[in-house]
Amino acid sequence: MLKLFQCMEEFVKFDPEMPLQLQLTFLYIASHDGCHKQALEEELGYSNAAGSRNTDYLAEQHRYGKKGMNLISKDRDPSNRRRYSLTLTKQGNALVKSLKQKLYGKNHNVLETMPRLHTHQSQGVAE
């Protein structure tokens, strides 16, 4: 629980009153980098307005021309101009790195390079 609490504190550094819905939006994008806004809305059960509001706040420019958090980039998909593609910015990647360090320690990159184990149900052995 302490590690989870420490991760939540990382979000507070960006905005002391950052709502949980905004944190969930960032975490979804971080774990599905390059996803479309519509997929995020469907997966998290957001309305189109809630998806726009949250992604705008995380992007460079918030609603009404206010400065956003610049954690994600929100770009129109060239193959479908009605769809937005969501990717992490340099600052977003830095936050992800910080969160991983809180969760996994300094060797968090080792986890990403390790081969995944697949089990055979019939044999009970890992490949």
N, C-alpha and C positions, 0 to 999 in steps of 0.2 A: 504494500500500500504506500509505503514511503516513496518508492520510485515513481509511482503514479502521481503522487502529490507533487514531487519535484518537477515532473513533466508539466503539470498544470501551472506551476509557477513560471515556467518558461513563457507561456502564453501571456501571463500577467505583465511581463516585461514590455510587451508590445502595446497592451491596453489593459489597465487595471480593472476595467469593467467589461472585459471581453465575454460575451455570452457563450454558453456551452454550445449552442447551435452553430456559432461561427467556428468554434474549435473543431467540432465534428466535420464541418465543411472543409476546413483546412486538412484535417487528417484523411478524409476521403480522397481529396485531390493528391495529397502526398503519397498515398498508397495506390493511386490509379493515375499517375502522372501522364498527361496527354489525353485525359478523358473528356467527354463532352458534357456540357452543363445539363443537358436533358437526362443523361445517364445518372448523374449525381442526384438530380431531383427525384427520379424514379426510385433509386436505391434508398435515399434518405427520407422519402415521403414528403418532399417539399413541394409547395406550389411553385409556379413559374416566378411569381413575385418574390417569394422567399429565396429561391435559388439566385435570382438576380441581385437581391439586396445583399446576401451573404458573399457572393463572388465579387460584387462591386467593392464591398468593404475590404476584402482581401487583396484586391487588385490595386493598381497605381492610383486610380481616381475613384473616390466614393461617390455616392449620389450627391446631386446639387453642386458638383464641382469641388467638393471637399477632398483633401488628400486622403488616399487609402493607405493600407498597410504595406503595399508593394511586396506581398508574399507570393502572389500568383500573377500569371499573365493570362489575360482573357482575350482571345483573338477569334475573329470569325473564321470558321472552317472554309477554306477555299473550295472544297467540293460541295458544300451546302451552306450558302450564305446566311441561312436562318439559324444555323447551329454555331455554338461557341466551343472552342477548344480551350481547356484549362491546363496550364503547365506551371511548374514551380519556377520562381525567379531565383536569382542568386541568394537573396535574403531568405526565401522560402527553403531553399536547399540547406542554408546555414541553420535554420530552425530545426529542420529534420535531423541534421547531424547532431545538434545539441540534444534533441529528444532521444535519439538512439544512444548517445553517450550516457544519458541519465538512466536509460533502461538496461543497457547491455555493458556499460563500461567503455573503456578506451579502445578495446579491441572489437568494437561493433562491426567494422568492415570485414572481419574474418568470417562472420556469420553469412555475409552476402556472397562470399567466394567459395564456401564449402559446398560440395555436391549434396544434393538432397537424397535422402534414403527412400527407396521404394520397397515396400514389403510385398512379398508374395503371400497371399492369404493361405494358399494351399500348402506352401512349404514352411511359412513362418520365418523366412530368412530375408535379410536386407541385401540389396544389390550393391 
